Amino acid sequence: MKKIAGVFLAVGLIAFMTFVPNVAAERERGLEDEIIYNILIDRYNNGTPTNDTQVNLDDPQAYHGGDLQGVIAKLDDLQEIGVTTISLSPLMENSDNGFHGYWIEDFYQVEDHIGTMEDLHTLIEEAHNRDMKVVIEFVTNYVAASHPIVDDSEKADWFIDNELTEPAWMENTVRLNLEHPEVEAYLLDVAAYWMEETAIDGFKLHAVDQAPLTFLESFTQYIKELNPEFYLLGDILVTDADNAELINDTALDAVGNMRLKDAMVEVFAEPDNAVENIYEVWQTAKNQQPLLYMDDFNSERFTQKFSENGRNTLTTWSLALAYMYTTPGVPMLLQGSELPMYGTEAEESQRLVPFNSGEPDLKEFHNRISALRNEFPVLRYGDFEIVDSSGALSVFKRTYNDETMYIAINNGSESAYVDVSDIPSNMELRGYLGDNLVRENENGNYRIGLARESAEVYTVQTDAGFNWLFIGFVVGVFVLFIGAIIFLSAKQKKSNM
């Protein structure tokens, strides 16, 4: 009897799946298709305790033991929440206590505290086996004060005065003169070495806001000539004021946007802040392919900020992720955000990820929202506009080819609705996060209403009313199932007589 029940259940599931729309991507995978996960290797996961020299967990400025093997051990978990690209902190050989990777002493060696070149090859291979890409952070502006070239008298003009004193790691660095042709040639050689020696998929260039535009233009162009598909991301250290030039005048694919990050954090940190405020900031950066992120390694964690305002973790992250994963840009998670991690300042934000903590429901939402983004190309490539707002509720529209989707996010403490009037008659909006359904009302509008602090993503499809074909099939399966049970029960009774 169990076998028959299993057969009918399987048939029912197969039939149900035939009624779920399947939207395939129409072009090759590019940066718009990625979900990036930022990793500070030493502060992620300790996979090889045997290389834990100089490790002191009580010292926030010392090594804490994270390594490349620790990253390898977590690839399946990252894949489960939808991550498609991991971005590794600088991994070149550093001076003592250079856990962050910015005190480079040798551009051509892997820092032995985090592993070996063989470990890096293994990590890249394992990532590629999971269809995940690997990007490494590349420091071009600085070297450690202890780098051998600093004391080379023939290279005295390779360096210029360091204009910055913050963050604290700057104290042990010397600034390179990126306008010097020999310095540029040196860094181009370093870039080519890592591209040839490994199968990495991209660089995240550290502190592009501190580099001359002419250097970035020639540097990025050279890399794209070596490999046009190679990702080039720009990390912002101080200001994103020049982001438009960075995108327009260089071959960078995407650049961090602090203003957009601050807008998202400010809106979702408290209930009743208008989601429309984020859209207004996005309009100033809409041509810049922004990296969308809520956390960075140098400030208070988003979870810390909103929890101090009394907001629920699952609810608040769901709102933020719904915005990040359905609006233009490239989502970028900081390690531990999926748990989520707390932290009041850089030292806490940079501690080893506490993998023994976390909320399963939040990880499940990461999986759902990333799968939704991957399923519908319109959420990655589509045009983007705001339809209307009502208080803290905003409804957005994305269109791509013949596909249209609506995103509704209510950051308010009360239910709200928006009437949408630009949808043709006899259609319906089908929700994927909360299984909501919106049909045309007597005024010819489609009223999108959401409960407090919730989000929904809708497809537009023909209003078919009740799906009698599907309902009939399910009823038929159910009748056959009941009939089989009655038949087997009767047969069993007869055999026992």
C-alpha positions as CSV (number, residue, x, y, z in Angstrom):
1,M,0.0,0.0,0.0
2,K,2.9,2.4,0.8
3,K,4.3,1.8,-2.7
4,I,1.0,2.7,-4.3
5,A,0.7,5.8,-2.2
6,G,4.2,6.8,-3.2
7,V,3.5,6.3,-6.9
8,F,0.3,8.5,-6.7
9,L,2.2,11.2,-4.7
10,A,5.0,11.3,-7.3
11,V,2.5,11.5,-10.2
12,G,0.8,14.4,-8.4
13,L,4.0,16.3,-7.8
14,I,5.0,15.8,-11.5
15,A,1.7,17.1,-12.6
16,F,2.0,20.1,-10.3
17,M,5.4,21.0,-11.6
18,T,4.1,21.0,-15.2
19,F,1.9,24.0,-14.1
20,V,4.8,26.0,-12.7
21,P,6.2,28.5,-15.2
22,N,9.8,27.8,-16.3
23,V,11.6,30.9,-17.3
24,A,15.1,30.2,-18.8
25,A,17.9,32.7,-19.1
26,E,18.4,34.0,-22.6
27,R,22.0,35.0,-22.5
28,E,25.4,33.8,-21.2
29,R,26.1,34.3,-17.5
30,G,27.5,37.7,-16.6
31,L,28.1,39.8,-13.6
32,E,24.4,40.7,-13.4
33,D,23.8,37.0,-12.7
34,E,26.1,36.8,-9.7
35,I,25.5,36.8,-6.0
36,I,28.8,37.7,-4.4
37,Y,30.0,36.7,-0.9
38,N,32.8,38.7,0.7
39,I,35.3,36.7,2.7
40,L,38.1,38.0,5.0
41,I,40.0,34.7,4.9
42,D,41.7,34.9,8.3
43,R,38.4,35.7,10.0
44,Y,36.1,33.2,8.2
45,N,36.7,29.6,9.1
46,N,39.7,27.7,10.5
47,G,40.1,24.6,8.4
48,T,43.8,23.8,9.1
49,P,44.8,24.4,12.7
50,T,48.4,23.3,11.9
51,N,49.2,26.6,10.3
52,D,48.0,28.7,13.3
53,T,51.3,30.4,14.1
54,Q,50.9,33.9,15.5
55,V,47.3,33.2,16.2
56,N,45.8,35.1,19.2
57,L,42.0,35.1,19.4
58,D,42.2,37.7,22.2
59,D,44.0,40.2,20.1
60,P,41.8,41.9,17.4
61,Q,44.9,42.9,15.5
62,A,46.4,39.4,15.3
63,Y,45.7,36.4,13.1
64,H,42.7,34.3,14.2
65,G,43.3,31.2,12.1
66,G,40.9,31.3,9.1
67,D,42.4,29.8,6.0
68,L,41.7,28.6,2.5
69,Q,40.8,25.1,3.6
70,G,38.2,26.7,5.9
71,V,36.6,28.4,2.9
72,I,36.6,25.1,0.9
73,A,34.8,23.4,3.8
74,K,31.9,26.0,3.6
75,L,31.4,26.0,-0.2
76,D,28.3,23.7,0.0
77,D,26.7,25.9,2.6
78,L,27.3,29.0,0.4
79,Q,25.9,27.3,-2.6
80,E,22.8,26.4,-0.6
81,I,22.0,30.1,0.1
82,G,22.5,31.0,-3.6
83,V,26.0,32.3,-3.6
84,T,27.6,32.2,-7.1
85,T,30.8,34.1,-6.6
86,I,33.1,34.3,-3.6
87,S,35.4,37.3,-3.2
88,L,38.5,36.6,-1.2
89,S,40.5,39.2,0.8
90,P,44.1,39.8,-0.4
91,L,46.0,36.6,-0.1
92,M,49.6,37.6,-1.0
93,E,52.4,37.2,1.5
94,N,52.0,39.9,4.3
95,S,54.2,41.2,7.1
96,D,53.5,40.1,10.7
97,N,49.9,40.4,11.8
98,G,48.7,41.4,8.4
99,F,45.5,39.3,8.8
100,H,43.6,41.7,6.5
101,G,46.0,41.2,3.6
102,Y,46.9,44.9,3.0
103,W,50.5,44.7,4.2
104,I,52.0,43.0,1.2
105,E,55.6,41.9,1.2
106,D,55.6,39.6,-1.8
107,F,53.0,39.9,-4.5
108,Y,53.9,36.5,-6.0
109,Q,53.5,34.3,-2.9
110,V,50.5,33.1,-0.9
111,E,50.5,34.1,2.7
112,D,51.4,30.9,4.6
113,H,49.0,31.7,7.5
114,I,46.0,31.2,5.2
115,G,47.5,28.3,3.1
116,T,49.4,27.4,0.0
117,M,49.2,27.9,-3.7
118,E,48.0,24.3,-3.8
119,D,45.2,25.1,-1.4
120,L,44.2,28.0,-3.7
121,H,44.1,25.8,-6.7
122,T,41.9,23.3,-4.8
123,L,39.6,26.0,-3.7
124,I,39.1,27.3,-7.2
125,E,38.6,23.8,-8.6
126,E,36.0,23.0,-5.9
127,A,34.2,26.3,-6.5
128,H,34.1,25.7,-10.3
129,N,32.8,22.2,-9.7
130,R,29.8,23.9,-8.0
131,D,29.5,26.5,-10.8
132,M,30.8,29.2,-8.5
133,K,33.4,31.8,-9.4
134,V,36.3,33.1,-7.4
135,V,37.5,36.7,-7.2
136,I,40.5,37.9,-5.2
137,E,41.1,41.4,-3.9
138,F,44.0,43.0,-5.5
139,V,45.8,45.9,-3.7
140,T,47.4,48.3,-6.1
141,N,47.8,51.5,-4.0
142,Y,50.0,50.3,-1.1
143,V,52.7,47.9,0.0
144,A,54.0,47.0,3.4
145,A,56.7,49.3,4.8
146,S,58.8,46.2,5.1
147,H,58.5,45.3,1.4
148,P,62.0,44.9,-0.2
149,I,61.3,47.5,-2.9
150,V,60.8,50.2,-0.2
151,D,64.6,50.1,0.6
152,D,65.7,49.9,-3.0
153,S,67.4,53.3,-3.7
154,E,66.8,52.8,-7.4
155,K,63.0,52.7,-6.7
156,A,62.8,55.8,-4.6
157,D,60.5,57.5,-7.1
158,W,58.1,54.6,-6.9
159,F,56.6,56.0,-3.8
160,I,54.6,59.1,-2.8
161,D,53.4,60.6,0.5
162,N,50.5,58.7,2.0
163,E,47.6,61.2,2.2
164,L,45.4,59.0,4.5
165,T,45.9,58.0,8.1
166,E,42.7,56.0,8.5
167,P,41.9,53.1,8.7
168,A,44.5,51.9,11.2
169,W,46.2,49.4,8.9
170,M,47.5,52.4,6.9
171,E,50.2,53.0,9.5
172,N,52.3,50.0,8.2
173,T,52.0,50.9,4.5
174,V,53.8,52.9,1.9
175,R,51.9,54.4,-1.0
176,L,52.8,53.5,-4.5
177,N,53.1,56.2,-7.2
178,L,50.7,54.7,-9.7
179,E,51.5,57.3,-12.3
180,H,55.0,56.0,-12.6
181,P,55.3,53.8,-15.7
182,E,57.6,51.3,-13.9
183,V,55.1,50.9,-11.0
184,E,52.3,50.3,-13.5
185,A,54.4,47.7,-15.4
186,Y,55.2,46.0,-12.1
187,L,51.5,45.7,-11.1
188,L,50.5,44.6,-14.6
189,D,53.0,41.8,-14.3
190,V,51.6,40.8,-10.9
191,A,48.1,40.7,-12.4
192,A,49.1,38.6,-15.3
193,Y,50.9,36.2,-13.0
194,W,47.8,35.5,-10.9
195,M,45.7,35.2,-14.0
196,E,48.1,32.7,-15.6
197,E,49.1,30.8,-12.4
198,T,45.5,30.2,-11.3
199,A,42.0,29.9,-12.8
200,I,40.6,32.8,-10.9
201,D,37.6,34.6,-12.4
202,G,38.2,38.2,-11.4
203,F,39.8,40.9,-9.3
204,K,38.3,43.2,-6.8
205,L,40.6,46.3,-7.0
206,H,41.1,47.7,-3.5
207,A,40.4,51.4,-2.9
208,V,39.8,52.5,-6.5
209,D,38.7,55.9,-5.2
210,Q,42.3,56.4,-4.2
211,A,43.9,55.5,-7.5
212,P,44.5,57.8,-10.5
213,L,41.9,57.4,-13.2
214,T,44.6,57.2,-15.9
215,F,46.1,54.2,-14.1
216,L,42.8,52.4,-13.6
217,E,42.0,53.0,-17.3
218,S,45.1,51.4,-18.6
219,F,45.3,48.7,-15.9
220,T,41.7,47.5,-16.4
221,Q,42.0,47.7,-20.2
222,Y,45.1,45.5,-20.1
223,I,43.3,42.8,-18.0
224,K,40.2,42.8,-20.3
225,E,42.5,42.3,-23.3
226,L,44.0,39.3,-21.5
227,N,40.5,37.9,-20.7
228,P,37.3,39.9,-21.7
229,E,35.2,37.7,-19.4
230,F,37.4,38.5,-16.3
231,Y,35.4,40.3,-13.6
232,L,36.7,43.6,-12.4
233,L,35.1,45.1,-9.3
234,G,36.0,48.3,-7.6
235,D,36.2,48.6,-3.9
236,I,35.6,52.1,-2.4
237,L,37.7,53.1,0.7
238,V,36.6,56.7,1.4
239,T,34.2,58.2,-1.2
240,D,32.1,57.1,-4.1
241,A,31.8,60.7,-5.5
242,D,33.7,59.7,-8.7
243,N,31.9,56.5,-9.4
244,A,30.4,57.7,-12.7
245,E,33.9,58.4,-14.0
246,L,35.2,55.1,-12.7
247,I,32.5,53.2,-14.7
248,N,32.5,55.4,-17.8
249,D,36.3,55.8,-18.2
250,T,37.6,52.4,-17.1
251,A,36.9,48.7,-17.8
252,L,35.5,48.2,-14.3
253,D,32.4,46.1,-14.3
254,A,30.9,47.3,-11.1
255,V,31.8,49.6,-8.2
256,G,30.8,49.8,-4.6
257,N,28.3,52.5,-3.8
258,M,28.4,53.8,-0.2
259,R,25.4,56.2,-0.7
260,L,23.2,53.4,-1.8
261,K,24.3,51.2,1.0
262,D,23.7,53.9,3.6
263,A,20.2,54.5,2.1
264,M,19.3,50.9,2.3
265,V,20.6,50.6,5.9
266,E,18.8,53.8,7.0
267,V,15.5,52.7,5.5
268,F,15.4,49.2,6.8
269,A,16.9,49.9,10.2
270,E,13.6,51.2,11.4
271,P,10.0,50.5,10.5
272,D,7.9,53.2,8.7
273,N,10.8,54.6,6.7
274,A,9.8,55.0,3.1
275,V,11.3,52.5,0.7
276,E,11.0,55.1,-2.0
277,N,14.0,56.9,-0.4
278,I,16.3,54.2,-1.7
279,Y,14.9,54.6,-5.2
280,E,15.8,58.3,-5.1
281,V,19.4,57.5,-4.3
282,W,19.5,54.7,-6.9
283,Q,18.5,57.1,-9.6
284,T,21.8,58.9,-9.1
285,A,23.7,55.6,-9.6
286,K,21.5,53.7,-12.0
287,N,24.1,53.7,-14.8
288,Q,26.9,52.5,-12.6
289,Q,26.1,48.8,-12.1
290,P,26.2,49.3,-8.3
291,L,27.2,46.6,-5.9
292,L,24.4,46.2,-3.4
293,Y,25.4,45.5,0.2
294,M,24.2,46.1,3.7
295,D,27.4,45.3,5.6
296,D,31.1,46.0,5.3
297,F,34.1,45.0,7.4
298,N,34.8,48.5,8.8
299,S,31.6,49.6,10.5
300,E,28.6,48.5,12.6
301,R,26.8,45.4,11.3
302,F,23.3,46.0,9.8
303,T,21.9,43.4,12.2
304,Q,23.4,45.3,15.2
305,K,21.8,48.5,14.0
306,F,18.3,47.3,13.4
307,S,18.2,45.1,16.5
308,E,18.9,48.1,18.7
309,N,15.7,49.6,17.2
310,G,13.7,46.5,18.2
311,R,13.2,45.0,14.8
312,N,12.9,41.3,14.2
313,T,15.8,39.6,12.5
314,L,14.0,37.4,10.0
315,T,11.5,40.2,9.1
316,T,14.1,42.9,8.6
317,W,16.6,40.9,6.6
318,S,13.8,39.5,4.4
319,L,12.8,43.1,3.5
320,A,16.4,44.1,2.8
321,L,17.2,40.9,0.8
322,A,13.9,41.3,-1.2
323,Y,15.1,44.8,-2.3
324,M,18.7,43.7,-2.9
325,Y,17.8,40.6,-5.0
326,T,15.1,42.1,-7.1
327,T,16.4,45.6,-8.0
328,P,19.2,46.6,-10.4
329,G,22.7,45.9,-9.3
330,V,24.8,43.0,-8.0
331,P,23.9,41.6,-4.5
332,M,27.0,41.3,-2.3
333,L,26.8,39.6,1.1
334,L,29.4,40.0,3.9
335,Q,30.5,36.8,5.6
336,G,28.2,36.0,8.4
337,S,25.3,38.1,7.3
338,E,23.3,35.0,6.5
339,L,23.4,33.9,10.2
340,P,23.2,36.9,10.9
341,M,26.2,38.3,12.7
342,Y,26.2,41.2,15.1
343,G,29.0,43.8,15.6
344,T,29.2,47.3,16.9
345,E,32.5,48.2,15.2
346,A,35.2,46.9,12.9
347,E,36.8,44.6,15.5
348,E,33.5,42.8,16.1
349,S,32.5,42.8,12.5
350,Q,35.8,41.1,11.6
351,R,35.7,38.3,14.2
352,L,35.6,34.7,13.1
353,V,32.2,33.7,11.9
354,P,30.2,31.9,14.6
355,F,28.8,29.1,12.5
356,N,27.3,27.4,15.5
357,S,24.7,30.2,15.7
358,G,22.1,31.3,13.1
359,E,18.5,31.2,12.2
360,P,17.4,28.4,9.8
361,D,14.4,30.4,8.6
362,L,16.7,33.2,7.5
363,K,19.0,30.8,5.6
364,E,15.9,29.3,4.0
365,F,14.8,32.8,2.8
366,H,18.3,33.4,1.4
367,N,17.7,30.2,-0.7
368,R,14.2,31.3,-1.8
369,I,15.0,34.8,-2.8
370,S,18.2,33.8,-4.6
371,A,16.4,31.1,-6.5
372,L,13.7,33.6,-7.5
373,R,16.3,36.0,-8.8
374,N,18.0,33.2,-10.7
375,E,14.7,31.9,-12.2
376,F,13.6,35.2,-13.7
377,P,15.9,37.1,-16.0
378,V,13.8,40.2,-15.6
379,L,15.0,40.5,-12.0
380,R,18.5,40.7,-13.2
381,Y,18.4,42.6,-16.6
382,G,15.0,44.4,-16.6
383,D,14.3,48.1,-16.7
384,F,13.4,49.5,-13.3
385,E,10.9,52.1,-12.3
386,I,8.8,53.0,-9.3
387,V,5.0,52.5,-9.8
388,D,3.7,54.2,-6.7
389,S,4.1,54.5,-3.0
390,S,1.8,54.7,0.0
391,G,3.6,55.6,3.2
392,A,6.4,53.0,3.7
393,L,5.0,50.7,1.0
394,S,6.5,51.0,-2.5
395,V,5.7,49.1,-5.6
396,F,8.4,48.7,-8.4
397,K,8.1,47.4,-11.9
398,R,10.7,45.6,-13.9
399,T,10.4,44.8,-17.6
400,Y,12.6,42.7,-19.9
401,N,11.6,41.6,-23.4
402,D,8.0,40.5,-23.0
403,E,8.2,39.8,-19.3
404,T,7.0,42.1,-16.5
405,M,7.3,41.7,-12.7
406,Y,6.2,43.8,-9.8
407,I,8.1,44.1,-6.5
408,A,6.2,45.3,-3.5
409,I,7.9,46.1,-0.2
410,N,6.1,47.4,2.9
411,N,8.5,48.6,5.5
412,G,5.6,50.0,7.5
413,S,4.2,49.0,10.8
414,E,0.7,48.8,9.3
415,S,-0.9,47.2,6.2
416,A,-1.0,49.3,3.1
417,Y,-2.0,49.1,-0.6
418,V,-1.2,50.6,-3.9
419,D,-3.5,50.5,-6.9
420,V,-1.7,49.7,-10.2
421,S,-3.5,50.9,-13.3
422,D,-1.1,50.1,-16.2
423,I,-1.9,46.4,-16.4
424,P,-4.2,45.2,-19.2
425,S,-7.6,43.8,-18.3
426,N,-8.1,40.0,-17.7
427,M,-4.7,39.6,-16.1
428,E,-3.6,38.5,-12.6
429,L,-0.6,39.1,-10.4
430,R,0.8,35.9,-8.9
431,G,3.1,36.2,-5.9
432,Y,6.1,34.0,-5.2
433,L,7.1,34.9,-1.6
434,G,3.8,34.9,0.1
435,D,1.7,33.1,-2.6
436,N,-0.5,36.3,-3.0
437,L,-2.9,36.7,-5.8
438,V,-4.1,40.0,-7.2
439,R,-7.0,40.3,-9.8
440,E,-8.5,43.2,-11.5
441,N,-11.1,45.1,-9.4
442,E,-14.3,46.8,-10.5
443,N,-12.4,50.0,-11.3
444,G,-10.1,48.2,-13.7
445,N,-7.1,48.5,-11.2
446,Y,-5.0,45.9,-9.5
447,R,-4.8,46.5,-5.8
448,I,-1.5,45.3,-4.4
449,G,-1.9,45.1,-0.6
450,L,0.7,43.9,1.9
451,A,0.6,43.2,5.6
452,R,3.0,45.1,7.7
453,E,6.7,44.6,7.3
454,S,6.4,42.2,4.3
455,A,7.4,41.9,0.7
456,E,6.1,40.1,-2.4
457,V,7.3,39.6,-6.0
458,Y,4.6,39.2,-8.6
459,T,4.6,37.9,-12.2
460,V,1.9,39.1,-14.6
461,Q,-0.1,36.3,-16.3
462,T,-3.5,35.8,-17.9
463,D,-6.3,35.4,-15.5
464,A,-7.5,31.9,-16.1
465,G,-9.8,31.8,-13.1
466,F,-9.9,28.4,-11.5
467,N,-7.5,26.0,-13.2
468,W,-10.2,23.3,-13.8
469,L,-7.8,21.1,-15.8
470,F,-5.4,20.9,-12.9
471,I,-8.1,20.6,-10.2
472,G,-9.7,17.8,-12.2
473,F,-6.4,16.0,-12.5
474,V,-5.8,16.3,-8.7
475,V,-9.3,15.1,-8.0
476,G,-8.8,12.1,-10.3
477,V,-5.5,11.2,-8.6
478,F,-7.2,11.4,-5.2
479,V,-10.1,9.2,-6.4
480,L,-7.7,6.6,-7.8
481,F,-5.7,6.8,-4.5
482,I,-8.8,6.2,-2.4
483,G,-10.0,3.4,-4.7
484,A,-6.7,1.7,-4.5
485,I,-6.8,1.8,-0.7
486,I,-10.4,0.3,-0.7
487,F,-9.4,-2.4,-3.2
488,L,-6.3,-3.4,-1.2
489,S,-8.2,-3.4,2.1
490,A,-10.9,-5.6,0.6
491,K,-8.3,-7.9,-0.8
492,Q,-6.5,-8.2,2.5
493,K,-9.8,-9.0,4.3
494,K,-10.6,-11.7,1.8
495,S,-7.2,-13.3,2.2
496,N,-7.6,-13.4,6.0
497,M,-10.9,-15.2,5.8
